[in-house]
Amino acid sequence: MVRFSLEEEGNPVGKKRIRGGGSGDKVCGSASTKKDKKRRDEGEAVPERDEEEDMCVEEEEEEEEEEEEKGGDDVDEGVIGEERGQSSGDGNVCVRMDPDILDCSICYEPLRPPIFQCQSGHVACSSCCSKLLNKCHLCSQSIGYNRCLILEKVIESIKIECLYAKYGCRKAMSYADKDAHEETCIYAPCSCPVPTCTFCGSREMLSAHFINTHTFFCERFNYNQIFKVEFRTTDPFRALYGKDGHLFLLLNNSVANVGNALSMACFRPGSLKHEFWYELTTDKHNPISLQLKSSITDITEWKGVYPMKVFLLVPPDLCTPAGKIVVNVCIRKIKRASIK
């Protein structure tokens, strides 16, 4: 696996920077004041330093002592592998690499085979080569016939972890496939819809958080069964918790002098095997009964924006005298292959 980390230009690996009181950054040396003292005690010559250099080595010494006290837990394995020439222990080599060299310099999309180069070594993706009529965008030489096989092998050998690994994703993919995977990753974080709450986690983590922290806003239900939901006309939403752990929001967009627009959303990222449909029906005891059947919108966060395409408009006359809305809800879980 290749580890990526951006490096500052002119800052060699293994050296630390501090902010001095003079002009800009200072690069610390490798000596320490304790070592100098030991050398003096042993009668060895010690190089002279000014105050700024002494401050630099003293701070480096303090940082080294802090790292030793922590047991070295904060040391980057990728740096160790690079500086000492060691592998990661599983047959893979840890190196530093600027991710920009893996992107096409024209469209800035990740490079993927076939990759073409001109005689000067400038590379471009196959799509851009066609658009440029097989002429290099930098030197105008012919491009689009000579493949850069070395870079193709490097890109094919790179395996990186998903951005959402900390939320449970264990998939390793090529650099070229990283963006496509993360757009549909089922472990992408979901944010809590309660305005005063800042929780963010995977779908499972959000469902557990909501049940444990915001029980007042949540109601449990069984799929394919009709259940009644009652809420105030001013409530922005009502949370519904399925037996399989999915968290749904019955959204309530209150429009003055018009009524309440009801719609449904589900917290789940990515493309899953099932699709959800819902049915909303107003209380049949009223002279007029309204009904809506529609698919449920997938979301990862909700910030007060209501869907405008599909909704059930409940007029004020169908609300209870206490200013509440009563609807019968049925949520169906259907395999995508069976949906027509």
Disulfide bonds with the S-S distance in Angstrom:
Cys28-Cys56 2.42
